[in-house]
Structures are given as C-alpha cells and as structure tokens.
Amino acid sequence: MAALDTVAVTGPVPGPAEPSLLRRVVHDRVGAAALAVVLLFLLLALAAPLIAALYGKNPVEHYGQNTPGLLSDGGVPMLPNGGISGEFWFGLEPGLGRDVLTQLLYGIRTSLLIAFAAAGVTTALGVLAGVAVGYLGGIADRLFGFLANVLLAFPTLLLLLAISPVIQSRLVDPNAAEPDWMQFLVLVLVFSAFGWIPLALSLRATVRSLRERDFVQSARAQGASRFHVVVRELLPNVRSQLLVHATMAVPAFVASEAALSFLGVGVTEPVPDWGRMISRGSEVFRSDPTYLVFPGVALLLFVLAFNLLGDAVRDALDPRRAR
C-alpha cells in the first residue's frame, strides 16, 4: 500500500528531455556548416553599411571613371585579376569602375530582402488556402484543385518575364523614374503569384488527413467552432511543414530573383544585385573573368548552404529519424 501511495504522489519518472531543433541541426555536421554559412551571409547583409564605412567605399560611386589610371580605354581594370589591390580588395567593375566588394555586400541585402518578403507572403497565402480548403473539402476542394492545376500548367519563368514589366508599367508613370521600393514590390508580387501553390497543395493533403483524426473529431464533438479547430488543432500540427517550406523557399527566391535580373527584368541600376553582376560578368568574361567569379561563387554558396540547411531542418523534424 505504501508503494502504491509513493507512485501516486511522485508520478512517473520523466524521460530524457527532447533535444531542441537547433541542437538537432547543429548535431548534423552538414547542417551545422550550412547554418554557419547562412548566418555569415545574414551578418554580412546586416553589417554592410558598417563594413562599407570602415572599408571607405560604396557600391554606387564610379571610382574607375573618377580616378585616372584605374581603367583602360576599353573600361577594363588596369591591374591584373580585375584590379584587385590593397585599395580595392575584390577589384573594380569593368566599364563603370565601381567597387566589387561593396556591390557584393549590398547585393546580399537586395536578394535577402526580396526572398524573405516573398517567402513570407507565399507562406501566408499557402496556409490560408491549403488549410481552409483541406478542412472544408467538398466543392471548395475540387475548385481549388482545378485552379492549382491550371496555374501550375503555365510556364512560370515565361510568365514572370511577361508579368514583371506589365506590373511596373501599371504602377509607375512611363515618364517617371521607378523608385527602388517599387522594384522590390513588383518582384515580391510576381513571385507570390505562383509561389504559394506548392505549399497550399501540400497543406491541403496534410489537413485532409488530420481532419479525420480522433483529436479533431473530439473537438468537434465538444462543440468547438471551425476557427478553434483550425487554429488550435490543425495549425500546430503543420508548423514543422511550414518551417521546412520557408527554409527551402528562401534560396529558391534568391536564385529566381538573380535569374530575372540576369535577364534584365529584375532589379535595375543602380541597386546592387548579384544577377545583374553575373550578367555583366558574362559579357566581359574574356577580358576580366574575376568579375563573374565573385558574384557567381557567392550565389552558389548561399543557395547551396540554405538548401543544405533546409534538408537538415527537415531531417531534424522528421519523427522517424534515428534516435
């Protein structure tokens, strides 16, 4: 009897604490390395103005044109390796003679601002559409499935190339200069027009499975409203799915933004941008290969690190992972 009383008072012995998501990611060597690279890029983006001030350069001044002897008559840096020197650590841009290092730093800010904004909008739209349609079912589910299939049938890149100039012409007077914030807004709207569909389809399938579970049926039987069921019962069970999607969406939007700028319909001068730097570097590759290498390597490292981080987050959230 005393033994039973002791058990009743003390309760079951708690098991070992579940490691946090961050610890699981850091425990993975690839995930830890990817996280370190991503944090480095984020830090460089945040500290770009401070680094530029300490460095003594900015991304818009034409140093090669304003200072004789830096560029040849053809616009190519006079010094070897793209003009790399103690004064210009990553060299000069062919033609305009702008500093490459500060362009790279501010280019990170451009890419991340657009990517994070687009990821936030697409995640919100995907949650609203996917969870609502998956829970309601019926005709709403069938109409959404038809709409999603129609939108996915369009060639996305071609539509982005066509839609971007149209939106810009509608929002800005042809005789007026387009403000920088307008370029960012247009790209976010263009990416959001199609980026929410994969997440919505994935959430629809998940919610359709969850709505038949016992905990949802129990909430319904107790008289819980649809809003309560969605917010308190369904959304907490798809949070890991949303985190993985957001982590994988950011590098996809960074690459898409660079591709549009490379094709001439993304961010325009004088806003620093990796895609436009790569486009210019491809034009002068024979005379100055370094100008293509720096933004190309930076874009590759960032996208690769973010993708590997997304894989690590997905593995860490997988309930079937090895314990």
N, C-alpha and C positions, 0 to 999 in steps of 0.2 A: 504493500500500500504506500509505504514511504517512497519507494522507487517511482510509483506512478505519479505521486504528488510532485516529485522533483522534475519529472518530464513535463508535467503540465505547467510548472512555473517557468522553467528555463526555456522550454520550446526546443525546436530542432536546432542542431548545431549548424550555423551558416557555412556555406561552402566558400571557396575562394572567390574573391571579387573578380568580376568580368573585366578584362583589360579595356581601356578606352580605345576609341577609334584611332586616335593619334598614336597611341603606343603600338597598336597592331600594324599601322602603316610604317612606323619607324622601325619596327622589328624586321620588316622586309627590307633587305639591303637595297634592292632596286627602288622600292618605294621611298626609302629614306634619301637616296641620292636624287631621285626625281623631285622630292619635296624641297631639298636644299637648293636645287637649280631654280625651281619656281619661286621660292622665297627670295633668292638673289635677284631675279628679274623684277619681282614686285618692289623690292627695296630700291633697286636702281631707278625704277619708274617714279617712285615717291621722292627720291632724293635727286632727281635730275636737275632741278633748278639750283640746288646747293652745289652739286658736283660741277655744273657749268660755271657757277660763280667762282668756285675755287680754281677751276681749270682756266678761267679767263676767256672763254669762248662762248658763242651762242650759235644756234642752228640756222639762223637766217642771214647773218652777215656774210657778204661775199669777200672773204679775205684774199682769195687768189686774184680777184679783179682789182681790189683796192690797194694791194701791195705788189709793186713790180718785182719780177724775178721768181714768183712762185709758180706761175703757169706759163707754158709756152704759147706761141702764137696760135696753135691749134687747140688750146684750152686744156692740154694735158699737164699734170704736175711736173715740174722740172726735176725734182728729186726722185730717186728710184723708189719703187714699191708704193706708188700712188702718193708720193710726197710725205711719207711718214718721217717724222723728225721729233726732236725734243719739244718743239713748239706745237706741232700737230701730231698727236700720238697715233691716230688712225689715218692720217693723211688728209687730202683735200678732194672735194668733189670735182670731177672733170667739168670744165665749162664755167660754172658759176663760182667754183673755188670755196665752197662752204666747208666747214669743219665736219668731218665724218663722225667723230666720236659723239658730239652733241646731237647730231642728227639721229644716231642710233639710240641714244638715251631718250630723247623726246619721241622717237618712233615707238618705243615701248609704251609710252603713255597713250599715244594715239590708238594703238592696237588694243591695249587692255581696256581702255575706256569704252570703245565700241563693243568689244567682246563681252565684257561684264554686263553692259546695259542690254545687249541683245539676248544674252543668256537669261537675265532676269525677266525680261518681257516674255520670251518664249516659254520659260518655266511657268510663269503665272498663267499664260493662256493655255498651256498644256494641262495644267492642273484643273483649271476651271472647266475646260471642255471634256477632258478624259474622265475625271471623277464624276462629273454631273451625268454624262452620257452613260458611263458604266453603271451607275447606280439606278438611273431611271429605266434604262433598257427600252424595249418596245420600239415604237416608231422613231423616237429620238435617236436610238442606237443605229437603226437602219439608215436614217438620213445622214447621220454623221459618217457612217462607213462609206456611203456613196460619195459624200463631199470630199472625204480624205483621199479616196481612190482617184477622184478627178484631179485634185490638186497635186497628188504625187505623180500623175501621168505627165505633167508638164515638165519640160527640160528646165531645171531650176537655174542653171548658170545663164542660159539664154534669157530667161525671164528677168533675172537680176540685172543683166546688161541692158535690157529694154526698159525696165521699170524705173531704174535709178535716174536717168536723165528726165523722164517724164515727171517724176515727183519733184525734182529740182526746178523744172520749168514752171510747175504749178505753184510752188511755194515762194519763188523768188522772181522778181521782175527781170525781164531779159536785159535791161539796161543797167541794172544794179549789180554791185559786186556781191557774190554769195558769201555770207558770214561763215565763220568756221563752225559754229554750233549747228548751222543748217546742214552742213556736210555730214556731221556726226548723226544728226537726227534722221536724215534720209537713209543712211546705211542701216541704222537700227530698225527703221520701219521696213526696209527691204528684207533684211534678214528675218525679222519677226513674221513676215507674211507667210513664210513656209516653214520656218524652223520649229514651230510648235507642234506640227503634225505627228512626227515620230513619237514624241513623249505622250501626246494625247492618246495615240493608239495603244501604246504600252500600258498606260494607266487604265484605259478602258478595259483591257483584258484582265488586269490585276483586280480591279474593283468588281468586275463581273464575277470573279471567283470569290472575293471576300464577302460580297453581299449575301451569299448563301451560308456563311459560317455561323456557328452557334452563337457567338458573341453579338453578331449583328441581329440575328433573329431574336435573341433575348432582349436586346434594346428595343426592338420594335414591339415585342410583346408587352413591355413595361410602359408603352405609350410614348416613347421618345420621338421627337419630331425628325423630319428628314434632315434638317440642318444639324441637329445634335448627332445624328448617326454619321453624317458625313464628316463633321469636324472632330468629334470625339472618338469615333470608332474606326473610320476608314483612313483619314489623313495620317494619323500616327503610324499606320501600317505601310505607308508608301513613302515615308520620309527618306529611308535609305535609297530607294529608287530615284527620288528627286535629287539627292546629293550626288549620286553617281552620274545622273544625266547632266547636272550643272557642271561637274568636273570635266566631263567629256565634251560638253558643248563649247566651252571657252576656247580651247585650241582649234576647234573646227571653225569658229567665227574669226579667230585671228588669221587662219590660213585663207578663209574666204575673203576677208577684207583686203589682205595683201594681194590676192588674185584680182579683185576688182580694181584696185589701184594700179596694179601692173598693166591691166587692160585699158586704163585711162578713164574709168567711170567711178573711181572711189574718191579718196581724199585728194584734193588738188593743192597746188602750190599756194602759199609757202609752208603749209603744215607739214612737219616731218612725218614720213611714212615709209615703212620697210618695203612695201610693194612697189612704190614708185622708185625707191632707191635701186631695187633689183631690176626694174625696167630700164632705168638709166644705165646701170652697170652692164646689162646685156648689150647695150648699144656701143659701149666703149671698152668691151672686154679685151680686145686685142691690144689696145694701147695702154689700158690701165685695169688689169684683172682684179686688183685688190678691192676696188670699189664695189664689185659684185660679191666678192667673197665675204666681206664683213656682214652685210645685212642677210645674205643667204645663210651663213652659219648661225647667226643669231636667231633667225626664224626657225631653222631646223632644230636647234637646241631647245627653244622654248616650246614648240609644238610637241616634240618628242618627249620632253620632260613632263609636260602636262598630260599627255596621253598615258605615259607610264604611271603617273600619279593617279589618274583615273582608274587604271587597271588595279593598282594597289588598294585604292579605296573600295572598289567593287569586291575584291577578294577578301578584304577585311570585314565587309558587311555580309558576306555570304555565310548563312548559318550552317552550311555543310562543310565549311573549311576545317582543316585538321586542327585539333585542339592539342 
